[in-house]
Amino acid sequence: MRLADFNRDGKADLAVSAPAEDHGNGAIRQLRGTRSGVSTSGVSTFGPREYGVSPGSGVGGTLLA
């Protein structure tokens, strides 16, 4: 997990790794920060396709290091 202002709106967003997601290809989920904390509304999911890498490249494991 990583907290950072990914969308540059002044609020901390939460990125969560999901290494087993998408049939083992991995994914990263981004939860948007709000004034009252992190929200589960409008969660974005990024997998190998969104990053332009091959399936099985370990996208979901990148935040674990």
Order of alpha helices (4+ residues) and beta strands (2+ residues): beta-beta-alpha-beta-beta-beta-beta-alpha
